[in-house]
Structure formats: structure tokens, C-alpha cells
Amino acid sequence: MPLCAVCLVLAGCRSASRVDHLTYWCATNTFEIEFARQVVTEWNQDTTHIPVDFQPVPAGQSSEEVILAAIVGKTTPDIYSNIWPGVVEQYREAGAVIPLDQFSDFDSALASRLPPGLIEGFRSPNGQFYQFPWKGNPLMLYYNAGMLGGSGISSVPDTYEEFLSLGPRIAVDLNGDEHPDQWLLDPNILSEWWQRFFDFYTFSIAATGGETLILNNLPQLDRPETFQVMSFFRQGYSSGYFPRSIFQEDIFLKGKVAFHVSGPWMVPYLERYRTEDLHYGITTLPLPAESSEPVHTYGDPKSIVIFSTTYHPKQAWEFVKFFTSEANDRRLLEVTNQLPLRRNLVSDPYFVAYFNEHPKLRIFAEQIPYIVATDHTIYLQEIFDIISQEFDAACIHQAKPLDDAISDMQARVSTLIERESLASKAGRK
């Protein structure tokens, strides 16, 4: 849909709502729409509340594109619950979202909800909070237990060396055409920037013990852990353990790959579509070397924001607190099978029954305290474009030495960060 057309649609949505209502947009999947319907219905039953109208985010190529169009046209809703933290800085720079720590009870609401180690990951560089963390999708390693057992493998690997040593037993030619018919791991070879969250970035977070890519406004890409991560993928591709193909079928579901990186959303999918002979487990990512510390991973979190177009910021904040209450977090689990970002999620008696019934999702819930989000920068997509280009050249196609790819990655990202810093200084003058 062209940008102008999107703006017209959104303008119509906004003009149809009255200023004595709050407008809330949710994600477009069926389960979240049902969750939103239940929450809003309960909220509106209390006549002391300002009423809330809800709808799925309008159609477009992506929700981010629709939100940006709405920002340009000043047709944003009051509240949106499916914000990827990686775009919050763009919205803040545009003046499109309000700081939530302006509310006197924000700090207590955040501290009572989030595990302590996760709080700073949602703070903007200017020291304020423009998002309220809602749910997370830790990326972990699915494994085909039957394939491993059939190859004489009795345990899942903990290190890169152990992992790659399984390659000769897994990536084998079954039909005699001199090409493997099954593989060890199936990273996506497409070069879209967001694909690197499922391989390079997630493995980098694990390898560094939970560090992101930028520290004190300086990129941290030219370091030993980056070399170890990229060496792991380069060896996997060069040895034929990882396929250089795009498949029209789900090769993990079909039993053609031993390991697959994904989030908790894959559990209900596998339970629905797997055959009886697919037995799978879930574990943490391998590391460059043995470690007794918890393994960190990318958490693919989603947050809630209040847009600056709202007429009722305080009432919108009250709805956000209601939306993320303990009762609605349990409703989120039961209706969507998605994990709220909440401290002591597994041990809290309020949620124990759910996880007793869903033991595989408990594994992901136990990972919540060790998830990491993204760096706060308006150039995040451009940074991951650079990473994807260098990853493709050095790891997938081996057309560039690793040292050169990492050095170029560091230099190119440094240039972007310097540009952002200059733009920020110019904006303050």
C-alpha cells in the first residue's frame, strides 16, 4: 500500500474515534486479537474507566511501516502493544512517544514486573523510558532427539567444537547423489538484516555472556567472540553441515535437520503439525568454550508505548498497567501461549499450573532472566544490514577472510554511530 494511501486509511481511523475514548492497536494474529478483545471488554465494564476502542494494527507491508506512516500523518493510536524495542529510538527522535517515567508510579510498576537484570536494557540513551516491557520470545536451540539418537549421539553439545564434531554423523548423503540430504543446523542464507537476529546476534549474545554490540557509544564487533561466532558459521557452511539452500518446506518438521534456532512460538506449531515419530527437545545455545555461567540469548521482546498524540496520557498509563497485570499476564499465556516479561515467572504460584501443563514452554520461561534486547540507536537496521553483508561474504560464501570482514564491520558501524552522534548534537543546538 502506498504511503499516502496508508495515511488516508489511518486518518479515517483516527477521525472516527472520539477524544473521550482511548484507541488501542494490537498485533494482527488471531490469538492476540482475542486476547486484546478480552482485556478491553473487561476494562470497559468498569464505567469509571475512560472507554477503550481496539483494533489490529492496519494492514501494510509491516507494522513498523504502518506506525511510521501514522506518525507522519499524526494518526497514531493512543496505545500500541507490539512495539519492537529496536525502533523505539526512531519514534523518540520523532517526538512520537511520551516518556513513561513521567508517571510517579512508573519505577515501582517496572521494578515489580521485570527481573532486575533486564531493566536497563529498555532505558533510552537520554536516561528515560519510552516503552513498557510486555512479552519476550527467547531464542533457543530445538533438537531432533530421534535423529541424534539414531546417529549414536547421546547428549546435546555445549560448545562449538562439540557441536561441529557431530557434522560427519548428521550431514550425510542418503540417496547417493554426493550431496547431504540432512543437515546439522539450518541458518537462513537470505541477506535481509533481520535474519541475523537468528544466527549472528543470538550466538554473539551467548558467546559474550549477554553483551550487545555497542558500549559507551562504541561498536564492540572487533573482538574475539565475534571471530569465534563467525568461525563457527564459516566452518559449518564450508563443511556442508549447514545448507546453502532455501527450502519450500520446514526441514526441521520433516526431520531433515538436527538443530534449529527458534522461539517459544514454535512449540504450539510443532505440537499441531508434527508426526508421531518427531521427538524433539529444547536447550540453550552452544558456546565457544565450556562455562558454568547461565547462557544468555536474544529475547525478541515486545513493548508497549503511548503515543504523543493522545489526549489522555494518564488514563492511557492506567490502561497499560491494567493490560500488564498479573491476571492479564496469565490470560496472555492461556490465550496466546506467549510469555510475559515478569520476574519469577516459573516459580510464581499464580502461573505454576500453566507451566505444569506446558513443560516445553517452561524451558523458555526459565530463560527469561537471561534474555537481551537490542542497542538503542536510530541506525539499528543499517547496522544489521552491514553485519548481514559481512556475514554473507565471510561465513556463507567464504569470499572474504574473517579478519577483513570483522574489521570492515567494525569500521562501517563506527561511521554510522558517529553520524548519529553528530546528528544528535546538531539537534540540541
C-alpha positions as CSV (number, residue, x, y, z in Angstrom):
1,M,0.0,0.0,0.0
2,P,1.5,3.4,-0.9
3,L,2.4,5.7,2.0
4,C,-0.2,8.3,1.1
5,A,-2.9,5.6,1.0
6,V,-1.8,4.3,4.4
7,C,-2.0,7.8,5.8
8,L,-5.6,8.2,4.4
9,V,-6.7,4.9,6.0
10,L,-5.2,5.8,9.3
11,A,-6.6,9.3,9.2
12,G,-10.0,7.8,8.8
13,C,-9.4,5.5,11.7
14,R,-8.4,8.4,13.9
15,S,-11.2,10.8,12.9
16,A,-13.8,8.1,13.6
17,S,-12.7,7.9,17.3
18,R,-13.8,10.4,19.8
19,V,-11.5,12.3,22.1
20,D,-13.3,10.8,25.1
21,H,-12.0,7.3,24.1
22,L,-8.6,5.7,24.1
23,T,-7.6,3.9,20.9
24,Y,-5.5,0.8,21.3
25,W,-3.8,-1.1,18.4
26,C,-2.8,-4.8,18.9
27,A,-0.9,-7.2,16.7
28,T,-2.8,-8.9,13.8
29,N,-2.5,-12.6,14.7
30,T,-5.7,-14.3,15.8
31,F,-4.7,-15.2,19.3
32,E,-3.5,-11.6,20.2
33,I,-6.7,-10.2,18.8
34,E,-8.7,-12.5,21.0
35,F,-6.5,-11.6,24.0
36,A,-7.0,-7.8,23.3
37,R,-10.7,-8.3,23.0
38,Q,-11.0,-10.0,26.4
39,V,-8.8,-7.3,28.1
40,V,-10.6,-4.4,26.6
41,T,-14.0,-5.9,27.3
42,E,-13.1,-6.3,31.0
43,W,-11.7,-2.8,31.2
44,N,-14.8,-1.2,29.6
45,Q,-17.1,-3.0,32.1
46,D,-15.8,-0.6,34.7
47,T,-17.6,2.6,33.9
48,T,-15.1,4.7,36.0
49,H,-12.6,4.0,33.2
50,I,-12.3,6.0,30.1
51,P,-13.5,3.6,27.3
52,V,-11.0,1.9,25.1
53,D,-11.6,1.1,21.4
54,F,-9.3,-1.5,20.0
55,Q,-8.3,-2.8,16.5
56,P,-5.5,-4.8,15.0
57,V,-2.8,-2.5,13.5
58,P,-4.0,-1.6,10.0
59,A,-2.7,-3.7,7.0
60,G,0.7,-2.8,5.4
61,Q,3.9,-4.4,4.4
62,S,5.0,-4.3,8.1
63,S,3.6,-3.0,11.3
64,E,6.6,-0.7,11.6
65,E,5.8,0.8,8.2
66,V,2.2,1.4,9.2
67,I,3.3,3.0,12.5
68,L,5.8,5.3,10.8
69,A,3.1,6.4,8.3
70,A,0.7,7.1,11.2
71,I,3.5,9.2,12.9
72,V,3.9,11.2,9.8
73,G,0.1,11.7,9.5
74,K,-0.3,12.3,13.2
75,T,-2.9,9.5,13.2
76,T,-1.3,7.2,15.8
77,P,-3.4,5.4,18.3
78,D,-3.1,6.3,22.0
79,I,-1.5,2.9,22.8
80,Y,0.2,0.2,20.8
81,S,1.3,-3.1,22.4
82,N,3.5,-4.8,19.9
83,I,6.5,-2.4,19.6
84,W,9.9,-3.9,18.8
85,P,12.4,-2.1,21.1
86,G,14.7,-1.7,18.1
87,V,12.5,1.0,16.6
88,V,11.7,2.9,19.8
89,E,14.6,5.4,19.4
90,Q,13.3,6.3,16.0
91,Y,9.9,7.1,17.5
92,R,11.6,9.0,20.4
93,E,13.7,11.1,18.0
94,A,10.5,12.0,16.1
95,G,8.8,13.1,19.3
96,A,6.1,10.4,18.7
97,V,6.1,8.7,22.1
98,I,5.9,10.0,25.6
99,P,8.3,9.2,28.4
100,L,6.6,6.8,30.7
101,D,8.7,7.6,33.7
102,Q,6.9,10.9,34.0
103,F,4.3,9.0,35.9
104,S,5.0,8.8,39.6
105,D,4.4,5.0,39.9
106,F,6.4,4.0,36.8
107,D,9.5,3.0,38.6
108,S,7.6,0.8,41.0
109,A,5.5,-0.7,38.3
110,L,8.6,-1.6,36.2
111,A,10.6,-2.9,39.2
112,S,7.7,-5.1,40.4
113,R,7.4,-6.6,37.0
114,L,10.8,-7.1,35.4
115,P,13.7,-9.2,36.6
116,P,16.4,-6.7,37.8
117,G,18.9,-7.5,35.2
118,L,16.6,-6.6,32.3
119,I,15.5,-3.1,33.3
120,E,18.4,-1.1,31.9
121,G,18.0,-2.8,28.5
122,F,14.8,-0.8,28.0
123,R,16.2,2.6,29.0
124,S,16.8,5.1,26.2
125,P,20.3,6.8,25.9
126,N,18.9,10.0,27.3
127,G,18.1,8.2,30.6
128,Q,14.3,8.0,30.2
129,F,11.9,5.1,29.5
130,Y,9.6,5.4,26.5
131,Q,8.5,1.8,26.5
132,F,7.0,-0.6,29.0
133,P,8.3,-4.2,28.5
134,W,5.5,-6.6,27.9
135,K,6.5,-10.0,26.5
136,G,9.5,-12.0,25.3
137,N,10.5,-14.7,22.9
138,P,13.8,-16.2,24.0
139,L,15.6,-17.8,21.1
140,M,16.8,-21.3,22.0
141,L,18.0,-24.4,20.3
142,Y,15.5,-27.1,19.2
143,Y,16.9,-30.5,18.5
144,N,15.6,-33.7,16.9
145,A,16.1,-36.3,19.6
146,G,15.3,-39.2,17.3
147,M,17.9,-38.1,14.7
148,L,20.6,-37.6,17.3
149,G,19.8,-41.0,18.9
150,G,19.8,-42.7,15.5
151,S,23.2,-41.3,14.8
152,G,24.6,-42.6,18.1
153,I,24.6,-39.2,19.8
154,S,23.5,-39.4,23.5
155,S,23.8,-35.8,24.6
156,V,23.4,-32.3,23.1
157,P,26.6,-30.3,22.6
158,D,27.6,-27.5,24.9
159,T,30.5,-26.0,22.8
160,Y,31.1,-25.1,19.2
161,E,33.7,-27.9,18.9
162,E,31.3,-30.5,20.2
163,F,28.5,-29.2,18.0
164,L,30.6,-29.2,14.8
165,S,32.0,-32.6,15.6
166,L,28.6,-34.1,15.1
167,G,28.5,-32.9,11.5
168,P,30.0,-36.0,9.9
169,R,27.4,-38.2,11.5
170,I,24.4,-36.0,10.8
171,A,25.1,-34.3,7.4
172,V,25.1,-37.4,5.3
173,D,24.2,-38.4,1.7
174,L,21.2,-40.7,1.9
175,N,20.4,-41.1,-1.8
176,G,23.8,-41.4,-3.3
177,D,23.9,-38.1,-5.2
178,E,27.0,-37.0,-3.3
179,H,25.2,-34.2,-1.5
180,P,23.9,-34.2,2.0
181,D,20.2,-34.9,2.4
182,Q,20.1,-33.8,6.1
183,W,22.0,-31.2,8.0
184,L,23.3,-30.2,11.4
185,L,21.8,-26.7,11.6
186,D,19.7,-24.6,9.2
187,P,20.6,-20.9,9.5
188,N,18.8,-18.8,6.8
189,I,21.0,-17.7,4.0
190,L,18.8,-14.8,3.0
191,S,20.6,-11.4,3.5
192,E,17.7,-9.5,5.0
193,W,19.0,-7.6,8.0
194,W,16.6,-9.2,10.5
195,Q,17.7,-12.7,9.7
196,R,20.9,-12.0,11.6
197,F,19.0,-11.9,14.9
198,F,18.5,-15.7,14.5
199,D,22.2,-16.5,14.0
200,F,24.9,-13.9,14.4
201,Y,23.3,-11.8,17.0
202,T,21.8,-14.6,19.2
203,F,25.1,-16.5,19.1
204,S,27.1,-13.3,19.9
205,I,24.9,-12.6,22.9
206,A,25.5,-16.1,24.2
207,A,29.3,-16.0,23.5
208,T,29.8,-12.7,25.3
209,G,27.7,-13.6,28.3
210,G,24.9,-11.2,27.4
211,E,26.6,-8.2,25.9
212,T,25.0,-6.2,23.0
213,L,27.0,-4.7,20.1
214,I,27.5,-1.1,21.3
215,L,29.1,0.0,24.6
216,N,29.6,3.6,25.6
217,N,28.7,4.7,22.1
218,L,31.4,2.5,20.5
219,P,30.8,-0.7,18.5
220,Q,32.2,-3.9,20.1
221,L,32.4,-6.0,17.0
222,D,36.2,-6.4,16.6
223,R,36.6,-8.8,19.5
224,P,37.5,-12.5,20.0
225,E,33.9,-13.5,20.5
226,T,32.9,-12.1,17.1
227,F,35.7,-14.1,15.5
228,Q,34.6,-17.3,17.3
229,V,31.0,-16.9,16.3
230,M,31.8,-16.2,12.6
231,S,34.3,-19.0,12.6
232,F,31.6,-21.4,13.8
233,F,29.3,-20.5,11.0
234,R,32.0,-20.4,8.4
235,Q,33.1,-23.9,9.3
236,G,29.5,-25.1,9.3
237,Y,28.9,-23.8,5.8
238,S,32.2,-24.8,4.3
239,S,31.9,-28.3,5.6
240,G,28.4,-28.8,4.2
241,Y,26.9,-29.2,7.7
242,F,24.7,-26.1,7.2
243,P,22.7,-26.0,3.9
244,R,23.2,-23.1,1.4
245,S,19.6,-23.5,0.1
246,I,16.2,-22.0,0.5
247,F,13.6,-24.7,1.3
248,Q,9.9,-24.6,0.5
249,E,9.2,-27.0,3.4
250,D,10.0,-26.9,7.1
251,I,13.0,-29.2,7.2
252,F,13.0,-29.4,11.0
253,L,9.4,-30.6,10.9
254,K,10.3,-33.0,8.2
255,G,13.1,-34.5,10.1
256,K,15.9,-33.3,7.8
257,V,17.9,-31.1,10.2
258,A,19.1,-32.0,13.7
259,F,19.1,-28.5,15.3
260,H,17.1,-25.3,14.7
261,V,17.1,-21.9,16.4
262,S,13.7,-20.5,17.2
263,G,11.5,-19.1,19.9
264,P,8.6,-20.4,22.0
265,W,6.1,-19.8,19.2
266,M,7.4,-22.9,17.6
267,V,6.2,-25.2,20.4
268,P,2.4,-25.0,19.6
269,Y,3.3,-25.1,15.9
270,L,5.2,-28.4,16.3
271,E,2.6,-29.9,18.6
272,R,0.0,-29.2,16.0
273,Y,1.8,-30.4,12.9
274,R,4.5,-32.9,13.9
275,T,4.2,-36.6,13.1
276,E,4.4,-39.1,15.9
277,D,8.0,-40.1,15.0
278,L,9.3,-36.5,15.5
279,H,10.6,-36.3,19.1
280,Y,12.2,-33.0,20.0
281,G,13.8,-31.2,22.9
282,I,14.9,-27.6,23.6
283,T,18.2,-26.5,25.1
284,T,20.5,-23.4,25.3
285,L,22.8,-22.3,22.6
286,P,26.4,-23.8,22.3
287,L,29.2,-21.6,23.5
288,P,32.8,-21.1,22.3
289,A,34.1,-23.0,25.4
290,E,32.7,-24.7,28.5
291,S,31.1,-22.4,31.0
292,S,29.3,-22.8,34.3
293,E,27.5,-19.4,33.9
294,P,23.9,-19.1,32.6
295,V,23.6,-18.9,28.8
296,H,22.2,-15.7,27.5
297,T,20.2,-15.2,24.3
298,Y,18.3,-12.7,22.3
299,G,14.9,-12.3,23.8
300,D,12.9,-10.8,20.8
301,P,10.9,-8.7,23.3
302,K,7.9,-6.6,22.5
303,S,6.9,-3.5,24.5
304,I,4.0,-1.1,24.9
305,V,4.2,2.6,24.0
306,I,1.9,5.6,24.5
307,F,1.9,8.0,21.5
308,S,2.2,11.7,22.0
309,T,-1.0,12.3,20.0
310,T,-3.0,11.0,23.0
311,Y,-5.4,13.4,24.7
312,H,-5.4,11.2,27.9
313,P,-1.8,10.2,28.8
314,K,-2.7,9.4,32.5
315,Q,-5.6,7.3,31.5
316,A,-3.6,5.5,28.9
317,W,-1.0,4.7,31.5
318,E,-3.7,3.3,33.7
319,F,-4.7,1.0,30.9
320,V,-1.1,-0.1,30.3
321,K,-0.9,-1.1,34.0
322,F,-4.2,-3.0,33.7
323,F,-3.1,-4.6,30.5
324,T,0.1,-5.9,32.1
325,S,-1.5,-7.0,35.4
326,E,-0.8,-10.5,36.8
327,A,-4.2,-11.6,35.8
328,N,-3.8,-10.4,32.2
329,D,-0.3,-12.0,32.0
330,R,-1.9,-15.3,32.9
331,R,-4.5,-14.6,30.3
332,L,-1.7,-13.9,27.8
333,L,-0.2,-17.3,28.5
334,E,-3.5,-19.1,28.3
335,V,-4.9,-17.4,25.1
336,T,-1.7,-16.9,23.1
337,N,1.0,-19.2,24.6
338,Q,3.2,-16.2,24.7
339,L,5.5,-15.4,27.6
340,P,5.1,-12.2,29.7
341,L,8.3,-10.4,30.8
342,R,7.7,-11.0,34.5
343,R,10.0,-11.8,37.4
344,N,9.8,-15.2,39.0
345,L,7.5,-16.3,36.2
346,V,8.1,-20.0,36.7
347,S,8.1,-20.1,40.5
348,D,5.1,-17.7,41.0
349,P,2.2,-19.8,42.2
350,Y,-0.1,-17.8,40.0
351,F,1.5,-19.4,36.9
352,V,2.6,-22.8,38.1
353,A,-0.4,-24.7,36.8
354,Y,0.1,-23.3,33.3
355,F,3.7,-24.4,33.2
356,N,2.8,-27.8,34.6
357,E,0.6,-28.3,31.6
358,H,3.1,-26.8,29.2
359,P,6.5,-28.1,30.2
360,K,8.3,-27.2,27.0
361,L,7.2,-23.6,27.4
362,R,8.5,-23.7,30.9
363,I,12.0,-24.1,29.4
364,F,11.6,-20.8,27.6
365,A,10.1,-19.1,30.7
366,E,13.2,-20.2,32.7
367,Q,15.3,-18.4,30.1
368,I,13.5,-15.0,30.6
369,P,16.0,-13.7,33.2
370,Y,18.9,-14.2,30.7
371,I,17.5,-12.5,27.6
372,V,18.9,-9.5,25.9
373,A,17.2,-6.9,23.7
374,T,18.9,-4.6,21.2
375,D,21.0,-1.5,21.3
376,H,19.2,1.8,21.3
377,T,20.1,3.6,18.0
378,I,18.1,5.0,15.1
379,Y,20.5,3.2,12.8
380,L,19.8,-0.3,14.1
381,Q,18.6,-1.6,10.7
382,E,21.6,-0.1,8.9
383,I,23.9,-1.7,11.4
384,F,22.4,-5.1,10.8
385,D,22.5,-4.5,7.1
386,I,26.3,-4.2,7.4
387,I,26.5,-7.2,9.7
388,S,24.5,-9.3,7.2
389,Q,26.6,-8.2,4.3
390,E,29.9,-9.1,6.0
391,F,28.4,-12.3,7.4
392,D,27.3,-13.4,4.0
393,A,30.7,-12.7,2.4
394,A,32.8,-14.3,5.1
395,C,30.7,-17.1,6.5
396,I,28.1,-18.3,3.9
397,H,30.2,-17.8,0.7
398,Q,33.8,-17.6,2.2
399,A,34.5,-14.8,-0.3
400,K,36.3,-12.7,2.3
401,P,38.7,-13.5,5.1
402,L,37.2,-13.4,8.6
403,D,39.6,-10.8,9.9
404,D,38.8,-8.4,7.0
405,A,35.1,-8.9,7.4
406,I,35.2,-8.2,11.1
407,S,37.5,-5.2,10.7
408,D,35.2,-3.8,8.0
409,M,32.1,-4.4,10.1
410,Q,33.7,-2.5,13.0
411,A,34.7,0.4,10.8
412,R,31.4,0.8,9.0
413,V,29.3,0.6,12.1
414,S,31.6,3.2,13.8
415,T,30.9,5.5,10.9
416,L,27.1,5.1,11.4
417,I,27.4,5.7,15.2
418,E,29.5,8.9,14.6
419,R,26.9,10.1,12.2
420,E,24.1,9.5,14.8
421,S,26.2,11.4,17.4
422,L,26.7,14.4,15.2
423,A,23.0,14.5,14.3
424,S,22.1,14.3,17.9
425,K,24.4,17.2,18.8
426,A,23.1,19.3,15.9
427,G,19.6,18.7,17.1
428,R,20.4,20.0,20.5
429,K,21.7,23.3,19.2
